[in-house]
Amino acid sequence: MLLFALCGLLVAGGLVVLVVGVRGTPEQPYAPSPLAGRLHVLWYGAPGTPDPGTVRMRRIQVALVLLLAPLAWLFSGIPVTVVLVPMLVFGLPWLFAATRSDTRQIGRLEALADWTQRLSDVLLLGTGLNQALITSRRTAPAALEREVEDLAARLQARWRVEDALRLYADALADATADKVLAALLLRAGDSGPGLARALADMADSLRDEVRQRRQIEADRAKHRTTIRWLVVIIMLVITVGSFNDRYTAPYHTLVGQGVLLVLALAFVGVIGWMRSMAAGKQLPRLLEADRRSKVTVPVDPESELAEEVR
């Protein structure tokens, strides 16, 4: 009966989502909230534009959870497995890919240093800032190709340089990148030789910070390896013990399932706490949007961009 009730809830939820998707929602002004930013980081592992590989992996994980959770309940007879399966499907990749988001952010900063240096060289030739930003997509580094392409497309659609650069900063979502884009915002109306020299200096500063971040990540990797081995050993013990009927028999009772759930949550909490000790903290951004401001950007920039192009 519980399985039938769960299936009914899933079907009802799917119908509600289908109706909302068909009817759409009224357009609201863009006002990013701190909660939305935290959920974005929790789901994709890093702020800014999500990595296509991460998006694809999340879709696969959702499909696996929807398939394996009911099967685990049916074959084990323990309803708590519906909660434990998502923990395993999402938790293990999150633990073993702990450095992926940090490494990707370092790679994007390194690409930003190259892009900034090339932009400085173009400005030294007397090209205007707007045109220099548009032509920069031809030589954009691979790690920033998508973001630079969006920036150039917005400028070609006659967006204000300030608005296009702010959306570019939101896509990068890094305090160090905000320093470069803040310089571009301050000199959006004047792209003289002073801006080119400032960008060249910032490119050198970015390369120095990239080297420092790589050294820090190398030191943190030692602690992360210890955590991974600890989890692997515990999971092996649990897997071997699950084949013993005497070991799993108490967990078929209501009290046993409650104890199993508490132990699983405690285990996840301890591992998450240990991982957070070996993780870096994001510095506050300089160009983060102020939700109190009445100056807003449309909620769907791409739709307005397409409308202006037409």
C-alpha positions, -999 to 999 in steps of 0.1 A, spaced: 0 0 0 28 24 8 44 17 -26 10 24 -43 7 57 -23 42 67 -33 34 60 -70 2 80 -68 20 110 -53 47 109 -81 20 107 -108 1 137 -92 33 157 -89 42 150 -125 7 162 -137 11 194 -117 46 200 -132 32 193 -167 3 218 -163 27 245 -150 51 238 -178 24 241 -205 7 272 -190 40 290 -181 45 315 -153 42 353 -155 74 371 -161 90 385 -130 119 409 -125 152 392 -120 161 394 -83 185 366 -73 181 355 -37 207 340 -14 186 308 -11 186 304 -49 224 308 -50 229 282 -22 206 257 -39 225 263 -72 258 255 -55 243 225 -37 230 210 -69 257 218 -93 287 219 -69 299 254 -78 285 289 -85 282 304 -120 274 286 -152 271 248 -146 295 225 -163 277 205 -191 292 173 -177 278 181 -143 243 188 -158 244 155 -177 255 136 -145 227 151 -125 202 139 -150 216 104 -149 216 104 -111 179 114 -110 170 86 -134 190 61 -113 173 72 -81 138 69 -96 147 34 -108 168 20 -80 149 33 -49 116 14 -55 136 -17 -65 157 -16 -33 125 -13 -13 108 -42 -31 138 -66 -29 150 -57 7 116 -51 23 131 -21 42 113 12 33 142 33 46 162 22 15 141 47 -4 161 74 15 194 55 15 196 50 -22 196 87 -31 223 92 -4 245 67 -22 237 78 -58 243 115 -50 267 112 -21 295 90 -35 301 110 -67 300 142 -46 326 127 -23 350 113 -49 347 143 -71 354 168 -43 380 186 -63 362 188 -96 344 222 -89 376 238 -75 397 225 -104 372 238 -129 371 272 -112 409 274 -113 409 265 -150 383 292 -157 405 318 -139 435 307 -159 414 311 -191 402 345 -179 439 356 -175 445 346 -211 413 363 -223 422 395 -203 457 396 -218 444 392 -254 418 419 -247 446 442 -235 465 436 -267 435 444 -288 428 476 -269 464 488 -274 458 487 -312 432 515 -307 401 493 -309 370 504 -288 360 483 -258 327 472 -273 343 460 -305 372 444 -286 347 424 -265 328 412 -296 360 401 -315 374 384 -284 352 354 -290 373 344 -320 403 337 -297 383 328 -265 399 300 -244 380 268 -244 371 270 -207 353 304 -213 341 298 -249 304 296 -239 305 327 -216 324 349 -241 301 338 -269 271 349 -248 288 382 -240 295 390 -276 260 380 -287 244 404 -262 266 432 -273 258 426 -310 221 427 -300 227 463 -287 227 455 -250 243 481 -228 280 472 -221 274 474 -183 245 449 -184 263 425 -206 294 426 -184 274 421 -152 258 389 -167 292 378 -177 304 383 -141 274 363 -129 283 334 -152 318 333 -138 307 339 -102 342 345 -87 355 373 -66 388 374 -85 370 376 -119 349 405 -105 380 426 -102 387 424 -139 351 430 -148 348 459 -124 377 476 -142 359 471 -175 327 485 -160 344 516 -147 360 523 -181 331 511 -203 329 546 -218 366 552 -221 389 524 -234 421 544 -236 456 530 -231 452 532 -193 426 504 -195 449 482 -216 478 486 -191 454 479 -162 441 447 -179 477 435 -186 486 439 -149 454 421 -139 463 392 -162 496 388 -144 478 390 -110 454 363 -121 482 340 -132 498 344 -97 466 336 -80 461 305 -102 495 292 -91 487 298 -55 453 281 -57 469 251 -74 493 248 -45 465 250 -19 445 224 -37 474 200 -38 477 203 0 440 198 5 441 167 -17 459 147 10 430 152 35 404 144 9 422 111 0 420 101 37 383 107 38 377 87 6 396 57 20 376 59 52 343 58 33 354 30 11 364 8 41 331 15 58 310 8 27 329 -25 22 321 -36 57 284 -27 53 282 -45 19 297 -77 33 275 -75 64 243 -70 43 246 -106 30 243 -120 65 206 -125 74 212 -123 111 229 -89 106 201 -74 86 171 -90 105 168 -63 132 165 -36 105 132 -51 92 114 -39 123 101 -3 127 126 5 155 154 -10 134 145 11 105 145 42 127 180 33 140 192 27 105 180 61 93 196 78 123 229 60 117 229 69 80 222 106 87 249 107 113 274 90 89 265 115 62 268 144 86 302 133 98 316 128 63 301 162 52 318 179 82 351 163 74 349 172 38 340 208 46 372 211 67 392 203 36 372 226 13 379 262 4 355 290 13 341 313 -15 351 349 -10 322 375 -12 318 389 -47 322 425 -57 296 426 -85 269 406 -68 234 420 -75 217 439 -47 182 426 -42 171 459 -27 179 477 -60 149 485 -83 171 483 -114 166 448 -126 174 427 -156 148 406 -174 144 371 -159 151 355 -193 179 374 -210 181 349 -239 144 355 -249 149 392 -250 182 387 -269 164 367 -295 136 393 -297 161 421 -303 179 401 -329 146 395 -348 
